[in-house]
Amino acid sequence: MAVIEKRAGINLSNQDAYLNVVGGIRINEPGIDLGIILSVCSSHKNKPIPNDIVVIGEVGLTGEVRRVNMIDKQLKEAEKLGFKKCIIPENNKKLLKEKFKLDIIGVKNIKDAMKGVRTTMRGNKQDIVANMIRIVAPGTEIRTGLENILKAKTGGLIVIGDSNEVLEIVDRADLK
């Protein structure tokens, strides 16, 4: 937790933390470090990590994500289990011998890993606008505006609604 505070700038000193591994499994694999760190951050920020992501990486005291052994084997297993995305150490990504169906994100440190998770949570702008179009009534000005934004792959959007709804949309959509 000290690494999270120091390297990610998240204050956890006033928080209680409890980690439970189901089924009483003993873990002596350092590659679980990054998954635990992202889980703690996810819990603290109350933002769930999508369930189609697998996270592998050892984390050092300076927040760097270290390469792990047998990454190819772990990625094959993740594919078999139906995962779509994987966050792994950048050093492992450079050395991959095989091609995988997974969307593999290489990270150097815990901040990169947190950005990688946020990016996968947001999706791309076109997907976000397309999803919004599906719930807006056809023939309305809002629907027409959204369709124009999607066609042009650019544009602006004003969101009107209850403040939690607006914050959720803005937080999910990186409209830079």
ZAMAR-732236 format. One record per atom (N, C-alpha, C): residue number from 1; residue in one letter; atom name; y, x, z. Coordinates in steps of 0.02 Angstrom, whole numbers, always signed. Example, Ala and Ser with C-alpha at 12.3 -4.5 7.8 and 13.67 -1.06 7.14 Angstrom:
REM ZAMAR-732236
  pos  code  site      py      px      pz
    1     A     N    -284    +660    +390
    1     A    CA    -225    +615    +390
    1     A     C    -165    +660    +390
    2     S     N    -112    +642    +354
    2     S    CA     -53    +684    +357
    2     S     C      +2    +645    +394
//
This chain:
REM ZAMAR-732236
  pos  code  site      py      px      pz
    1     M     N     -60     +42      +0
    1     M    CA      +0      +0      +0
    1     M     C     +62     +44      +0
    2     A     N     +56    +103     +28
    2     A    CA    +113    +149     +28
    2     A     C    +132    +169     -43
    3     V     N     +82    +177     -86
    3     V    CA     +95    +195    -156
    3     V     C    +132    +138    -191
    4     I     N    +113     +77    -177
    4     I    CA    +147     +19    -207
    4     I     C    +220     +18    -185
    5     E     N    +232     +28    -120
    5     E    CA    +301     +27     -95
    5     E     C    +342     +83    -127
    6     K     N    +315    +143    -126
    6     K    CA    +352    +202    -148
    6     K     C    +361    +203    -224
    7     R     N    +308    +188    -262
    7     R    CA    +309    +198    -335
    7     R     C    +326    +135    -374
    8     A     N    +314     +76    -345
    8     A    CA    +330     +14    -381
    8     A     C    +391     -21    -351
    9     G     N    +414      +4    -293
    9     G    CA    +473     -25    -262
    9     G     C    +463     -95    -233
   10     I     N    +402    -110    -214
   10     I    CA    +387    -176    -185
   10     I     C    +378    -167    -109
   11     N     N    +419    -200     -70
   11     N    CA    +417    -194      +2
   11     N     C    +359    -236     +30
   12     L     N    +310    -202     +57
   12     L    CA    +252    -236     +87
   12     L     C    +247    -223    +162
   13     S     N    +297    -190    +191
   13     S    CA    +293    -170    +262
   13     S     C    +290    -230    +309
   14     N     N    +315    -287    +287
   14     N    CA    +314    -346    +330
   14     N     C    +258    -395    +310
   15     Q     N    +210    -370    +272
   15     Q    CA    +154    -411    +248
   15     Q     C     +88    -389    +279
   16     D     N     +43    -436    +289
   16     D    CA     -25    -421    +310
   16     D     C     -67    -422    +246
   17     A     N    -114    -376    +242
   17     A    CA    -157    -374    +183
   17     A     C    -230    -373    +205
   18     Y     N    -271    -409    +168
   18     Y    CA    -342    -411    +181
   18     Y     C    -377    -409    +114
   19     L     N    -424    -363    +106
   19     L    CA    -462    -356     +45
   19     L     C    -535    -371     +59
   20     N     N    -562    -416     +21
   20     N    CA    -632    -435     +31
   20     N     C    -669    -427     -35
   21     V     N    -724    -393     -34
   21     V    CA    -767    -386     -93
   21     V     C    -825    -435     -82
   22     V     N    -833    -481    -129
   22     V    CA    -883    -533    -121
   22     V     C    -954    -505    -119
   23     G     N    -995    -539     -81
   23     G    CA   -1066    -523     -78
   23     G     C   -1082    -460     -40
   24     G     N   -1034    -431      -5
   24     G    CA   -1048    -371     +34
   24     G     C   -1063    -309      -7
   25     I     N   -1042    -309     -69
   25     I    CA   -1054    -252    -113
   25     I     C   -1015    -192     -88
   26     R     N   -1047    -134     -88
   26     R    CA   -1013     -72     -70
   26     R     C    -983     -41    -133
   27     I     N    -921     -22    -129
   27     I    CA    -888      +7    -188
   27     I     C    -870     +80    -173
   28     N     N    -896    +123    -214
   28     N    CA    -876    +194    -209
   28     N     C    -856    +219    -278
   29     E     N    -824    +175    -316
   29     E    CA    -798    +190    -383
   29     E     C    -722    +194    -379
   30     P     N    -693    +254    -389
   30     P    CA    -620    +259    -385
   30     P     C    -583    +220    -439
   31     G     N    -618    +200    -493
   31     G    CA    -587    +162    -546
   31     G     C    -565     +93    -527
   32     I     N    -579     +72    -466
   32     I    CA    -558      +6    -442
   32     I     C    -487      +7    -414
   33     D     N    -460     +66    -402
   33     D    CA    -393     +73    -371
   33     D     C    -340     +30    -405
   34     L     N    -335     +37    -471
   34     L    CA    -282      +3    -508
   34     L     C    -289     -73    -504
   35     G     N    -350     -97    -507
   35     G    CA    -362    -170    -501
   35     G     C    -340    -196    -433
   36     I     N    -353    -158    -381
   36     I    CA    -333    -178    -313
   36     I     C    -257    -179    -308
   37     I     N    -225    -127    -334
   37     I    CA    -152    -123    -331
   37     I     C    -120    -182    -369
   38     L     N    -145    -196    -429
   38     L    CA    -116    -252    -467
   38     L     C    -130    -319    -433
   39     S     N    -188    -325    -400
   39     S    CA    -203    -386    -363
   39     S     C    -155    -396    -304
   40     V     N    -141    -343    -268
   40     V    CA     -93    -347    -212
   40     V     C     -24    -366    -237
   41     C     N      -2    -335    -292
   41     C    CA     +64    -351    -320
   41     C     C     +65    -423    -345
   42     S     N     +12    -445    -377
   42     S    CA      +7    -513    -402
   42     S     C     +12    -563    -344
   43     S     N     -24    -549    -290
   43     S    CA     -22    -593    -232
   43     S     C     +47    -595    -201
   44     H     N     +78    -537    -194
   44     H    CA    +144    -533    -163
   44     H     C    +196    -571    -205
   45     K     N    +193    -565    -270
   45     K    CA    +242    -598    -314
   45     K     C    +222    -670    -331
   46     N     N    +162    -690    -307
   46     N    CA    +137    -757    -321
   46     N     C    +133    -771    -396
   47     K     N    +111    -720    -434
   47     K    CA    +102    -726    -506
   47     K     C     +31    -704    -523
   48     P     N     -12    -751    -539
   48     P    CA     -82    -733    -552
   48     P     C     -90    -691    -615
   49     I     N    -138    -646    -612
   49     I    CA    -157    -606    -670
   49     I     C    -203    -649    -712
   50     P     N    -193    -652    -778
   50     P    CA    -238    -693    -819
   50     P     C    -311    -672    -810
   51     N     N    -356    -720    -812
   51     N    CA    -426    -704    -797
   51     N     C    -464    -674    -856
   52     D     N    -430    -660    -911
   52     D    CA    -464    -627    -967
   52     D     C    -448    -552    -970
   53     I     N    -418    -526    -916
   53     I    CA    -400    -455    -913
   53     I     C    -445    -418    -865
   54     V     N    -469    -360    -885
   54     V    CA    -505    -316    -840
   54     V     C    -462    -254    -831
   55     V     N    -460    -227    -770
   55     V    CA    -418    -170    -753
   55     V     C    -461    -113    -726
   56     I     N    -453     -54    -756
   56     I    CA    -493      +4    -735
   56     I     C    -446     +63    -728
   57     G     N    -449     +98    -671
   57     G    CA    -409    +159    -663
   57     G     C    -405    +182    -591
   58     E     N    -409    +247    -582
   58     E    CA    -398    +277    -517
   58     E     C    -323    +291    -510
   59     V     N    -296    +281    -451
   59     V    CA    -225    +291    -440
   59     V     C    -214    +347    -388
   60     G     N    -170    +395    -407
   60     G    CA    -153    +449    -361
   60     G     C     -94    +431    -317
   61     L     N     -79    +475    -270
   61     L    CA     -25    +462    -222
   61     L     C     +44    +458    -254
   62     T     N     +52    +487    -313
   62     T    CA    +117    +482    -346
   62     T     C    +121    +422    -393
   63     G     N     +69    +380    -391
   63     G    CA     +69    +320    -433
   63     G     C     +41    +331    -502
   64     E     N     +19    +391    -518
   64     E    CA      -9    +405    -584
   64     E     C     -78    +373    -589
   65     V     N     -95    +350    -648
   65     V    CA    -160    +321    -661
   65     V     C    -204    +374    -693
   66     R     N    -257    +392    -657
   66     R    CA    -301    +447    -679
   66     R     C    -359    +421    -720
   67     R     N    -382    +463    -764
   67     R    CA    -438    +444    -806
   67     R     C    -501    +435    -765
   68     V     N    -546    +393    -790
   68     V    CA    -609    +379    -755
   68     V     C    -668    +398    -800
   69     N     N    -725    +409    -770
   69     N    CA    -786    +427    -807
   69     N     C    -818    +365    -838
   70     M     N    -854    +375    -891
   70     M    CA    -894    +324    -925
   70     M     C    -853    +262    -946
   71     I     N    -793    +274    -970
   71     I    CA    -750    +218    -990
   71     I     C    -780    +178   -1047
   72     D     N    -813    +212   -1095
   72     D    CA    -843    +176   -1151
   72     D     C    -895    +125   -1127
   73     K     N    -936    +145   -1080
   73     K    CA    -987    +101   -1052
   73     K     C    -955     +41   -1016
   74     Q     N    -902     +54    -979
   74     Q    CA    -868      +0    -944
   74     Q     C    -835     -49    -992
   75     L     N    -806     -23   -1046
   75     L    CA    -774     -67   -1095
   75     L     C    -826    -109   -1132
   76     K     N    -884     -80   -1148
   76     K    CA    -938    -119   -1179
   76     K     C    -959    -177   -1134
   77     E     N    -965    -162   -1071
   77     E    CA    -985    -214   -1023
   77     E     C    -932    -268   -1017
   78     A     N    -868    -248   -1018
   78     A    CA    -813    -297   -1016
   78     A     C    -816    -343   -1077
   79     E     N    -830    -315   -1135
   79     E    CA    -838    -356   -1195
   79     E     C    -895    -406   -1188
   80     K     N    -952    -382   -1163
   80     K    CA   -1010    -426   -1154
   80     K     C    -994    -484   -1107
   81     L     N    -952    -470   -1057
   81     L    CA    -935    -522   -1008
   81     L     C    -880    -569   -1033
   82     G     N    -853    -556   -1093
   82     G    CA    -805    -602   -1123
   82     G     C    -732    -587   -1109
   83     F     N    -716    -530   -1081
   83     F    CA    -646    -512   -1070
   83     F     C    -612    -499   -1137
   84     K     N    -548    -513   -1141
   84     K    CA    -510    -505   -1203
   84     K     C    -464    -444   -1202
   85     K     N    -440    -426   -1142
   85     K    CA    -392    -371   -1136
   85     K     C    -415    -324   -1081
   86     C     N    -394    -262   -1087
   86     C    CA    -413    -213   -1037
   86     C     C    -356    -163   -1027
   87     I     N    -339    -151    -964
   87     I    CA    -290    -101    -946
   87     I     C    -328     -41    -920
   88     I     N    -318     +16    -953
   88     I    CA    -354     +77    -935
   88     I     C    -305    +136    -933
   89     P     N    -326    +193    -904
   89     P    CA    -283    +252    -906
   89     P     C    -268    +274    -977
   90     E     N    -207    +294    -990
   90     E    CA    -187    +318   -1056
   90     E     C    -230    +376   -1078
   91     N     N    -247    +421   -1032
   91     N    CA    -290    +478   -1050
   91     N     C    -359    +457   -1074
   92     N     N    -385    +404   -1047
   92     N    CA    -449    +377   -1072
   92     N     C    -441    +345   -1141
   93     K     N    -386    +310   -1150
   93     K    CA    -375    +275   -1214
   93     K     C    -373    +326   -1272
   94     K     N    -341    +382   -1261
   94     K    CA    -336    +434   -1313
   94     K     C    -404    +461   -1333
   95     L     N    -453    +460   -1287
   95     L    CA    -518    +491   -1299
   95     L     C    -573    +441   -1318
   96     L     N    -556    +378   -1328
   96     L    CA    -607    +329   -1345
   96     L     C    -642    +348   -1410
   97     K     N    -708    +346   -1409
   97     K    CA    -748    +365   -1467
   97     K     C    -765    +305   -1511
   98     E     N    -768    +247   -1482
   98     E    CA    -788    +187   -1518
   98     E     C    -730    +138   -1525
   99     K     N    -739     +91   -1570
   99     K    CA    -692     +36   -1578
   99     K     C    -716     -22   -1536
  100     F     N    -670     -56   -1505
  100     F    CA    -687    -113   -1463
  100     F     C    -649    -175   -1486
  101     K     N    -677    -234   -1472
  101     K    CA    -643    -297   -1489
  101     K     C    -589    -313   -1439
  102     L     N    -587    -277   -1384
  102     L    CA    -538    -287   -1331
  102     L     C    -468    -264   -1353
  103     D     N    -418    -297   -1328
  103     D    CA    -349    -272   -1335
  103     D     C    -340    -222   -1278
  104     I     N    -339    -157   -1294
  104     I    CA    -338    -105   -1243
  104     I     C    -267     -80   -1233
  105     I     N    -244     -82   -1171
  105     I    CA    -177     -59   -1153
  105     I     C    -185      +4   -1111
  106     G     N    -160     +60   -1135
  106     G    CA    -162    +123   -1097
  106     G     C    -100    +131   -1054
  107     V     N    -109    +150    -991
  107     V    CA     -52    +157    -945
  107     V     C     -54    +226    -912
  108     K     N      +6    +251    -896
  108     K    CA     +12    +316    -863
  108     K     C     +22    +311    -788
  109     N     N     +52    +255    -766
  109     N    CA     +67    +246    -694
  109     N     C     +65    +172    -676
  110     I     N     +74    +158    -612
  110     I    CA     +68     +88    -591
  110     I     C    +124     +44    -618
  111     K     N    +182     +72    -630
  111     K    CA    +236     +32    -660
  111     K     C    +217     +11    -731
  112     D     N    +188     +58    -770
  112     D    CA    +164     +41    -837
  112     D     C    +111     -15    -833
  113     A     N     +67     -10    -784
  113     A    CA     +13     -59    -777
  113     A     C     +43    -128    -762
  114     M     N     +94    -130    -719
  114     M    CA    +126    -194    -702
  114     M     C    +160    -222    -764
  115     K     N    +192    -179    -805
  115     K    CA    +222    -203    -868
  115     K     C    +168    -229    -915
  116     G     N    +112    -194    -918
  116     G    CA     +57    -215    -961
  116     G     C     +31    -284    -943
  117     V     N     +26    -298    -879
  117     V    CA      +3    -364    -856
  117     V     C     +56    -416    -874
  118     R     N    +120    -401    -861
  118     R    CA    +173    -449    -877
  118     R     C    +174    -464    -951
  119     T     N    +165    -413    -993
  119     T    CA    +166    -423   -1065
  119     T     C    +110    -469   -1086
  120     T     N     +50    -461   -1059
  120     T    CA      -6    -504   -1078
  120     T     C      +5    -574   -1051
  121     M     N     +41    -581    -996
  121     M    CA     +55    -648    -968
  121     M     C    +105    -685   -1011
  122     R     N    +151    -649   -1041
  122     R    CA    +204    -682   -1079
  122     R     C    +181    -704   -1148
  123     G     N    +140    -665   -1180
  123     G    CA    +123    -679   -1249
  123     G     C    +181    -660   -1293
  124     N     N    +175    -671   -1358
  124     N    CA    +231    -653   -1401
  124     N     C    +276    -714   -1410
  125     K     N    +335    -702   -1435
  125     K    CA    +386    -755   -1440
  125     K     C    +362    -813   -1483
  126     Q     N    +329    -796   -1539
  126     Q    CA    +306    -849   -1584
  126     Q     C    +255    -894   -1549
  127     D     N    +209    -865   -1510
  127     D    CA    +159    -906   -1474
  127     D     C    +193    -952   -1424
  128     I     N    +243    -925   -1389
  128     I    CA    +279    -965   -1339
  128     I     C    +314   -1024   -1371
  129     V     N    +349   -1011   -1427
  129     V    CA    +385   -1064   -1462
  129     V     C    +335   -1114   -1491
  130     A     N    +280   -1090   -1520
  130     A    CA    +230   -1135   -1548
  130     A     C    +201   -1180   -1494
  131     N     N    +188   -1153   -1435
  131     N    CA    +163   -1194   -1380
  131     N     C    +214   -1246   -1358
  132     M     N    +278   -1228   -1359
  132     M    CA    +330   -1275   -1340
  132     M     C    +334   -1332   -1392
  133     I     N    +327   -1315   -1457
  133     I    CA    +331   -1365   -1509
  133     I     C    +278   -1419   -1499
  134     R     N    +219   -1399   -1477
  134     R    CA    +164   -1447   -1468
  134     R     C    +180   -1502   -1418
  135     I     N    +225   -1488   -1370
  135     I    CA    +238   -1539   -1319
  135     I     C    +304   -1577   -1330
  136     V     N    +340   -1559   -1383
  136     V    CA    +404   -1593   -1397
  136     V     C    +392   -1645   -1452
  137     A     N    +420   -1704   -1442
  137     A    CA    +409   -1759   -1489
  137     A     C    +435   -1742   -1559
  138     P     N    +395   -1759   -1611
  138     P    CA    +417   -1747   -1680
  138     P     C    +479   -1788   -1696
  139     G     N    +521   -1760   -1740
  139     G    CA    +581   -1795   -1762
  139     G     C    +641   -1787   -1716
  140     T     N    +633   -1753   -1659
  140     T    CA    +689   -1743   -1614
  140     T     C    +726   -1679   -1634
  141     E     N    +789   -1675   -1614
  141     E    CA    +829   -1616   -1629
  141     E     C    +799   -1554   -1596
  142     I     N    +772   -1562   -1536
  142     I    CA    +742   -1504   -1502
  142     I     C    +682   -1479   -1542
  143     R     N    +640   -1524   -1566
  143     R    CA    +581   -1504   -1605
  143     R     C    +603   -1469   -1669
  144     T     N    +653   -1495   -1703
  144     T    CA    +678   -1464   -1765
  144     T     C    +705   -1394   -1750
  145     G     N    +742   -1388   -1695
  145     G    CA    +769   -1323   -1677
  145     G     C    +714   -1272   -1662
  146     L     N    +663   -1294   -1626
  146     L    CA    +607   -1249   -1611
  146     L     C    +570   -1229   -1675
  147     E     N    +560   -1277   -1721
  147     E    CA    +527   -1261   -1785
  147     E     C    +568   -1210   -1825
  148     N     N    +634   -1218   -1824
  148     N    CA    +677   -1170   -1860
  148     N     C    +673   -1100   -1829
  149     I     N    +671   -1097   -1763
  149     I    CA    +664   -1033   -1728
  149     I     C    +598   -1001   -1748
  150     L     N    +545   -1039   -1750
  150     L    CA    +479   -1013   -1766
  150     L     C    +477    -988   -1839
  151     K     N    +506   -1025   -1885
  151     K    CA    +507   -1005   -1956
  151     K     C    +547    -941   -1966
  152     A     N    +604    -936   -1933
  152     A    CA    +648    -878   -1942
  152     A     C    +626    -818   -1900
  153     K     N    +582    -830   -1850
  153     K    CA    +560    -779   -1803
  153     K     C    +620    -748   -1766
  154     T     N    +670    -788   -1756
  154     T    CA    +730    -766   -1720
  154     T     C    +765    -828   -1694
  155     G     N    +820    -819   -1660
  155     G    CA    +860    -877   -1639
  155     G     C    +868    -880   -1565
  156     G     N    +901    -932   -1543
  156     G    CA    +914    -942   -1472
  156     G     C    +887   -1008   -1449
  157     L     N    +882   -1015   -1385
  157     L    CA    +854   -1076   -1358
  157     L     C    +887   -1092   -1292
  158     I     N    +909   -1154   -1285
  158     I    CA    +936   -1177   -1221
  158     I     C    +884   -1222   -1190
  159     V     N    +864   -1207   -1129
  159     V    CA    +812   -1245   -1096
  159     V     C    +845   -1289   -1044
  160     I     N    +832   -1354   -1049
  160     I    CA    +860   -1402   -1001
  160     I     C    +801   -1432    -963
  161     G     N    +806   -1433    -898
  161     G    CA    +752   -1462    -858
  161     G     C    +763   -1445    -786
  162     D     N    +714   -1461    -746
  162     D    CA    +719   -1445    -675
  162     D     C    +717   -1369    -666
  163     S     N    +751   -1343    -617
  163     S    CA    +761   -1271    -611
  163     S     C    +696   -1231    -608
  164     N     N    +644   -1257    -576
  164     N    CA    +580   -1222    -574
  164     N     C    +549   -1217    -643
  165     E     N    +554   -1272    -682
  165     E    CA    +529   -1272    -750
  165     E     C    +565   -1219    -792
  166     V     N    +631   -1218    -787
  166     V    CA    +672   -1171    -825
  166     V     C    +654   -1099    -806
  167     L     N    +650   -1086    -741
  167     L    CA    +632   -1019    -719
  167     L     C    +564    -998    -744
  168     E     N    +516   -1044    -744
  168     E    CA    +449   -1028    -767
  168     E     C    +450   -1010    -842
  169     I     N    +485   -1048    -881
  169     I    CA    +489   -1035    -953
  169     I     C    +524    -968    -965
  170     V     N    +580    -957    -932
  170     V    CA    +617    -895    -941
  170     V     C    +576    -835    -917
  171     D     N    +541    -842    -862
  171     D    CA    +501    -787    -836
  171     D     C    +443    -770    -883
  172     R     N    +413    -821    -914
  172     R    CA    +357    -809    -960
  172     R     C    +380    -780   -1027
  173     A     N    +440    -798   -1047
  173     A    CA    +463    -779   -1114
  173     A     C    +511    -720   -1110
  174     D     N    +490    -665   -1138
  174     D    CA    +534    -607   -1142
  174     D     C    +574    -613   -1206
  175     L     N    +630    -646   -1203
  175     L    CA    +668    -662   -1263
  175     L     C    +721    -609   -1280
  176     K     N    +703    -547   -1272
  176     K    CA    +750    -493   -1288
  176     K     C    +755    -484   -1362
//
